Amino acid sequence: MLSAIRLLEMGTGTIADIDRAMKLGAAHPMGPFELADYIGLDVVEAMALNIYQDYAPAARLRAAHSDPSGSAWLSGSQDR
């Protein structure tokens, strides 16, 4: 569902286009925007916040330590 919102934000398609693509291409009974309307935007917001709270800290940690070799740390070029 959040990916569908991102597609809409990027201008990939309209709400109707994205819903139709998911129904025809993925054999879903309703598209992501139809589902959002059906379950309520308050539920969609709560779901998105839960996903963000669960995964955002890990993503920030990975980004902060993106050099897996540790060469920046060993060479002393890390920010102090």
Order of alpha helices (4+ residues) and beta strands (2+ residues): alpha-alpha-alpha-alpha-alpha
